[in-house]
Amino acid sequence: MLDRLMAATDERGVALTGDGGFLPEMIKAVLERGMQAELTDHLGYEKGERIGHGSGNSRNGTSPNTVGTEVGDISLDQPRDRNSTFASALVPKGARRLGGLEDMIISLYAGGMTIRDIQHHLAATLGTEMSHETISKVTDAVAEEVTAWQTRPLEAFYPVIYLDALVVKIRDGAHVTNRAAHIAVGVDMDGIKHVLGIWVQASEGAKFWAGVCAELANRGVKDVLIVCCDGLSGFPEAIEATWAGALVQTCVVHLIRASMRFVSYGDRKAVAAALRPIYTAANEDAALLALTEFTDSKLGRKYPAAVRSWEDAWDRFTPFLAFGPALRKVIYTTNSIESLNYQLRKIIKNRGHFPNDAAAVKLLWLAIRNIEDKRARERAKEAGLPKGTPRKAPGKLVEGSVIQGWKAALGELALIYPDRINNHL
């Protein structure tokens, strides 16, 4: 077979994939030989042996079957037996796709490609023609995995939970509307981050967040020390209704952004520098003094709305000022979840809009898995480098990633909440 393929290169060149390509022909030969070996093992005798006479079962020719693979469509001659008891493990009965084709489709979908984009990509690169419905069924096959992940039991205690949302576009009848995809990330006792769930709702609201917190509690989360979130009105009350002992910390970065909305572009650097002493203060008294100085300054008088945004959020902003540097670094911002949202937004932008909420959750879940797989491969390439060699591969995204400086932060938490920490050690 190899000699015939190489002899044909002078006439038409070498094509690795697609119709008549080198790899499809080789896979065809391997699969057909493998199925013949399976049939021999099933019957108990080689083709043409006299031991097969009167055995009650024998070979019965072949049936044509075309299957899709990662290298293109392959036409197989699938062997049969007279009693129809033979079932190949290599090419199961009724199989239309083999190898990693389904994984390829799911990976392309997770990268933000639409079903029609995937359909065109497979036809152009592999010569595999797949219908819109078939590709849709392949991507829908992960729905059970998503449901199982979304309803899995959670740990009883998370020292820190981050709550945030990003906007996705969902088709609603003849219109496309913006909806909020709510994401929760929990940090366990070892400092390892886990995505706890994804929920899609018409808008980000405290009432819906209350339902999210209740669901997390129903899945096993009994106690949380600190919940980091944005400054959404009613958000802290929604959290405290589920975990009464939780300390709600407003994200400082969100607070800075909120105050900057009222500042002209030319003054933003100066205002940012003037606000810095507030959130880097040694304690609440020093922060209040810094806010007073900013209020009385020229910039403060020019932008009273910026001052008011800090005054309105003061009670929810100040809790982290009572902690040391290690713990402040962990809870002053929701960047641990914002870094994830940044990656997801790129994929959502490519995808455009979704037909329904379930499709949005499915893509976000696949995207999280896909992003982590990509980062894992990059880290694997640098695994054997000598110590001290600069590394460019990004750290683990969510599952398995440890918050930098977590040991010191946990030490501070143990001093502040000794009973609650010791109960879960």
C-alpha positions in Angstrom: 0.0 0.0 0.0 2.8 2.4 0.9 4.6 1.6 -2.5 1.4 2.4 -4.4 0.9 5.7 -2.5 4.5 6.7 -3.1 4.4 5.8 -6.8 1.4 8.0 -7.2 3.2 11.1 -5.8 4.7 11.9 -9.2 1.2 12.3 -10.7 -0.7 14.1 -8.0 1.7 15.0 -5.1 1.3 13.8 -1.5 -1.9 14.7 0.4 -1.8 13.8 4.0 -5.5 14.1 4.7 -8.8 14.2 2.8 -10.0 12.0 0.0 -7.2 9.7 -1.3 -4.7 11.1 1.3 -1.9 9.2 2.8 -3.2 9.0 6.3 -6.8 8.0 5.5 -5.5 5.1 3.3 -3.2 4.0 6.1 -6.0 4.2 8.7 -8.3 2.3 6.3 -5.8 -0.5 6.0 -5.1 -0.7 9.7 -8.8 -0.7 10.7 -9.8 -3.3 8.1 -7.0 -5.6 9.1 -7.9 -5.1 12.7 -11.5 -5.9 12.1 -10.5 -9.1 10.2 -8.4 -10.1 13.2 -11.3 -9.4 15.6 -13.6 -11.6 13.4 -11.0 -14.4 13.4 -10.8 -14.3 17.2 -14.7 -14.2 17.3 -15.0 -17.3 15.1 -12.1 -19.2 16.5 -10.3 -20.1 13.2 -8.4 -18.5 10.4 -9.9 -17.8 7.1 -9.9 -20.9 4.9 -9.1 -23.4 7.7 -11.0 -26.7 7.6 -11.8 -26.4 11.3 -14.4 -23.9 10.4 -16.5 -26.4 8.4 -19.6 -27.2 10.3 -18.8 -24.8 13.1 -22.2 -23.1 12.8 -20.8 -19.7 12.0 -18.5 -18.4 9.2 -17.5 -15.3 7.4 -20.1 -13.6 5.3 -18.4 -10.9 3.2 -18.3 -7.2 4.1 -20.6 -4.2 4.4 -19.6 -0.7 3.2 -19.3 1.9 5.9 -18.1 5.5 5.8 -16.8 7.0 9.1 -15.5 10.4 9.9 -12.1 10.8 11.5 -9.6 13.5 12.3 -7.9 13.1 8.9 -11.1 12.9 6.8 -13.8 10.5 5.8 -12.8 6.8 5.4 -14.7 4.2 3.4 -14.4 0.8 5.1 -15.3 -2.7 4.2 -16.7 -3.9 7.5 -16.6 -7.7 7.8 -19.7 -9.8 8.8 -20.5 -13.2 10.1 -23.5 -15.4 9.1 -25.1 -15.3 12.6 -24.7 -11.6 12.9 -23.1 -12.0 16.4 -19.8 -10.2 15.5 -19.4 -6.7 16.9 -16.1 -4.9 16.3 -14.5 -3.0 19.1 -12.5 -0.9 16.6 -15.5 0.2 14.6 -18.7 -0.4 16.5 -21.9 -1.1 14.6 -23.6 2.1 13.5 -20.5 4.2 14.2 -20.2 7.3 12.1 -17.2 9.0 13.8 -14.0 7.6 15.0 -10.9 8.6 17.0 -10.8 12.2 18.3 -13.1 13.8 15.8 -15.7 14.5 18.4 -13.0 15.8 20.7 -11.9 18.1 17.9 -15.4 19.4 17.3 -15.8 20.1 21.0 -12.4 21.8 21.2 -13.3 24.1 18.2 -16.7 24.9 19.8 -15.0 25.7 23.1 -12.7 28.1 21.2 -15.7 30.2 20.2 -16.4 28.8 16.7 -20.1 28.5 15.8 -21.5 25.2 14.5 -21.5 26.6 10.9 -17.9 27.7 11.3 -17.0 24.1 12.5 -18.9 22.6 9.6 -16.9 24.7 7.1 -13.6 24.1 8.9 -14.0 20.3 8.7 -15.0 20.4 5.1 -12.1 22.7 4.1 -9.3 21.0 6.1 -10.4 17.3 6.3 -12.9 16.9 3.5 -15.4 15.7 6.1 -19.0 16.7 5.4 -21.0 16.9 8.6 -24.5 18.2 8.9 -25.4 21.1 11.2 -27.6 18.7 13.3 -24.7 16.2 13.7 -22.3 18.7 15.0 -25.0 20.1 17.3 -25.6 16.6 18.7 -21.8 16.2 19.3 -21.6 19.4 21.3 -24.8 18.6 23.1 -23.3 15.3 24.3 -21.4 17.3 27.0 -24.7 18.6 28.5 -24.8 15.7 31.0 -21.3 16.5 32.1 -22.2 20.1 32.6 -25.2 19.2 34.6 -23.2 16.9 36.8 -20.5 19.5 37.3 -23.1 22.2 38.1 -24.8 20.0 40.7 -21.8 18.3 42.3 -21.4 18.4 46.1 -19.1 21.1 47.4 -16.9 21.3 50.4 -18.5 22.5 53.7 -16.1 25.4 54.2 -14.4 27.9 52.0 -12.3 30.7 53.7 -12.8 33.0 50.7 -15.4 33.1 47.9 -15.3 35.5 44.9 -18.6 36.4 43.2 -18.8 38.3 39.9 -20.7 38.3 36.6 -20.0 39.0 32.9 -22.4 39.8 30.1 -23.4 37.3 27.4 -25.8 37.8 24.5 -28.8 35.4 24.3 -31.4 35.2 21.5 -34.9 35.8 22.8 -37.3 35.2 20.0 -36.6 37.8 17.3 -34.3 39.8 19.6 -30.8 39.4 21.1 -30.6 40.6 24.7 -27.8 41.0 27.2 -27.8 38.7 30.2 -25.5 38.2 33.1 -23.5 35.0 33.5 -22.9 34.7 37.3 -19.7 32.9 38.3 -18.6 31.8 41.7 -15.0 30.9 42.6 -14.2 29.4 46.0 -10.8 29.1 47.7 -10.3 26.0 49.9 -8.1 25.5 53.0 -5.1 24.7 50.8 -5.5 28.0 48.8 -6.7 26.1 45.7 -9.3 27.9 43.6 -12.4 26.1 42.2 -15.1 27.3 39.9 -18.2 26.5 41.9 -20.8 27.1 39.3 -22.1 29.3 36.4 -25.6 30.7 36.3 -27.3 32.9 33.5 -30.0 35.4 34.4 -31.5 38.4 32.6 -29.5 40.8 34.7 -27.1 40.9 37.6 -29.2 41.5 40.7 -29.0 41.0 44.4 -32.1 38.8 44.4 -30.6 36.4 41.9 -27.3 36.4 43.8 -29.3 35.4 46.9 -30.6 32.4 45.0 -27.0 31.5 43.9 -25.8 31.6 47.5 -28.7 29.5 48.6 -27.9 26.9 46.0 -24.3 26.8 47.0 -25.4 26.2 50.6 -27.7 23.4 49.4 -24.8 21.8 47.7 -22.9 21.7 50.9 -21.2 25.0 51.6 -22.0 25.6 55.3 -19.6 28.3 56.3 -17.6 31.1 54.5 -15.3 33.6 56.2 -15.0 36.3 53.5 -17.0 36.9 50.4 -15.5 39.3 47.8 -17.9 41.0 45.4 -18.6 44.3 43.6 -20.6 47.1 45.0 -24.1 46.0 43.7 -26.9 47.4 45.9 -28.3 44.7 48.2 -25.5 42.3 47.4 -24.1 42.1 51.0 -27.5 41.5 52.5 -28.1 38.7 50.0 -24.9 37.0 51.1 -25.4 37.5 54.8 -28.9 35.9 54.5 -27.2 32.6 53.6 -24.0 32.8 55.6 -24.7 35.0 58.6 -21.0 35.0 59.8 -19.5 35.9 56.5 -17.6 39.2 56.1 -18.5 40.9 52.8 -15.7 42.8 51.2 -16.4 45.2 48.3 -13.9 44.9 45.6 -11.6 47.9 45.7 -10.9 47.8 42.0 -14.6 48.0 41.3 -14.9 50.9 43.7 -12.1 52.8 41.9 -13.7 52.1 38.6 -17.1 53.4 39.9 -15.6 56.6 41.1 -13.7 57.1 37.9 -16.9 57.2 35.9 -17.4 60.8 37.0 -13.9 61.9 36.2 -12.8 63.4 32.8 -10.1 61.6 30.9 -7.5 64.3 31.5 -7.8 64.1 35.3 -7.9 60.4 35.7 -4.3 59.8 36.5 -4.3 62.6 39.1 -7.5 61.3 40.7 -6.2 57.8 40.8 -3.0 59.0 42.6 -5.1 61.0 45.0 -7.3 58.0 45.9 -4.4 55.6 46.4 -3.7 56.7 50.1 -7.3 55.8 51.0 -7.1 52.0 50.1 -3.4 51.7 51.1 -3.9 53.2 54.6 -2.7 51.4 57.7 -6.1 51.4 59.3 -9.7 52.8 59.0 -8.8 56.0 60.8 -6.0 56.8 58.4 -8.2 55.9 55.4 -10.9 58.3 56.6 -8.3 61.0 57.0 -7.1 60.4 53.4 -10.7 60.5 52.2 -11.2 63.8 54.0 -8.1 65.3 52.4 -9.3 64.2 49.0 -12.7 65.7 49.6 -11.2 69.0 50.6 -8.8 69.0 47.6 -9.3 70.8 44.3 -10.0 67.5 42.6 -12.4 66.4 45.3 -14.4 69.6 45.0 -14.4 69.3 41.2 -15.7 65.7 41.3 -18.1 65.4 44.3 -19.8 62.3 42.8 -16.5 60.4 43.0 -16.3 61.3 46.7 -19.9 60.2 47.2 -19.2 56.7 45.7 -16.5 56.1 48.4 -18.7 57.4 51.2 -21.7 55.3 50.1 -19.5 52.1 50.0 -17.5 52.9 53.1 -18.9 50.3 55.5 -18.3 47.5 52.9 -14.9 48.9 51.8 -13.2 49.2 55.2 -13.2 45.6 56.6 -10.0 44.6 54.8 -8.2 47.5 56.4 -8.2 45.6 59.6 -6.1 42.8 58.1 -2.4 42.4 57.4 -0.7 42.8 54.0 -0.9 39.1 53.1 -4.7 38.8 53.6 -5.3 42.3 52.1 -3.6 41.1 48.9 -6.0 38.2 48.7 -9.4 39.9 49.4 -9.0 43.6 48.2 -10.1 42.7 44.7 -11.9 40.0 42.7 -9.0 39.7 40.3 -8.9 36.0 41.0 -12.1 35.7 39.1 -11.5 38.7 36.8 -8.6 36.9 35.2 -10.9 34.0 34.3 -13.6 36.4 33.0 -11.0 38.1 30.7 -10.3 34.7 29.0 -14.0 34.0 28.7 -14.8 37.4 27.3 -12.5 36.7 24.3 -14.3 33.5 23.5 -17.8 35.1 24.0 -16.8 37.9 21.6 -15.8 35.4 18.9 -19.0 33.4 19.4 -21.4 36.4 19.2 -24.8 35.4 20.7 -26.3 32.1 22.0 -29.6 30.5 21.2 -30.4 29.9 24.9 -29.1 30.0 28.4 -28.0 26.4 28.4 -25.8 27.0 25.3 -24.1 29.9 27.1 -23.4 27.8 30.2 -22.1 24.9 28.1 -19.7 27.1 26.2 -18.4 28.8 29.3 -17.8 25.4 31.0 -16.0 24.0 27.9 -14.0 27.2 27.7 -12.8 26.9 31.3 -11.7 23.3 30.6 -10.1 24.3 27.3 -8.2 27.2 28.7 -6.8 25.1 31.5 -5.8 22.3 29.1 -3.9 24.9 27.0 -2.1 26.3 30.0 -1.2 22.7 31.2 0.5 21.9 27.9 2.5 25.1 28.0 3.6 24.3 31.6 4.5 20.7 30.5 6.9 22.1 27.9 8.9 23.9 30.6 8.7 21.1 33.2 12.2 19.8 32.5 14.0 23.1 32.4 16.8 23.7 34.9 16.1 25.7 38.1 16.4 29.4 37.6 15.5 29.3 34.0 12.9 32.1 33.2 9.5 30.6 32.5 6.9 32.1 30.2 4.1 29.6 30.7 1.1 31.0 32.7 0.1 29.5 36.0 -2.9 27.3 36.6 -6.1 29.1 35.8 -8.7 27.8 38.3 -8.7 24.1 39.1 -5.6 23.3 41.1 -4.2 26.8 41.1 -3.0 28.1 44.4 -3.3 31.7 45.5 0.1 33.3 45.9 0.9 34.0 49.5 -2.0 31.9 50.7 -0.1 30.3 53.7 0.6 33.8 55.2 -3.1 34.8 54.5 -4.4 31.6 56.1 -2.1 32.3 59.1 -3.8 35.7 59.5 -7.3 34.1 59.2 -6.4 31.6 61.9 -5.6 34.4 64.3 -8.8 36.3 63.5 -11.1 33.3 63.3 -9.4 30.6 65.4 -12.5 28.6 66.3 -13.9 28.5 62.8 -10.6 27.7 61.1 -9.7 25.0 63.7 -13.1 23.3 63.2 -12.3 22.7 59.5 -8.6 21.8 59.8 
